[in-house]
Amino acid sequence: MKIPVFTFIVFLIPSLYQNTHADEHATTPDCNKLSPNYSMNYLDENTDGMISLQEYLQGDPTHQKKMFEHMDVNHDGVLDVAEQKEIEQVYQLMHEKRAASSHKT
């Protein structure tokens, strides 16, 4: 019994979080501007794998410090690889939801 419950938790919780988190960001910049894999690495000017506040703000004029601070979950002043992957997943989910809703008649 423990294995199915654990499996359920492992797969369901992240999915619910992504859906909720994506809804919170309905007003974020257009994810169509991102590469097809929704990668944020184009912002990483020094290619160290992390995106600093300065790199984030310089990468797009619509970026704001408040949004960076929200995405920097561990508040270490950079978007590390794990945070970037989560953001990319949220952008992808938002894009898919918008695409699905635009095809409805």
Phi, psi and omega in degrees: 000326183295323183295310179299322179294315179299315179299316178302314181295316183299321184266331184278315185302310178300324180295315178296319179298316180298317180297315179294315182295321179296321179297327179293338186250033182297340182255014180287166180304157183300119181288351176293343178284343180281161178296165182304333177265010176062025182290142177260003187295346176294342178278343184278084186295323182267006177048043177265002179089352180236148180251116179279168176302316180300314179297320181297313182291324180285337185289335183201128182294346179275350181289144182231148180302320182299319179293318178302313181298326177292319182285335179281078189303319183269004175053042178261004176089001176219155173266105181281178184302317181297317179293320178298317180297319179296316179297317179299321178295320179295315178299319179296315179299317178299316180298316180295321179294317179295318180297318180294320181286333179283340179272350178283145179242000000 
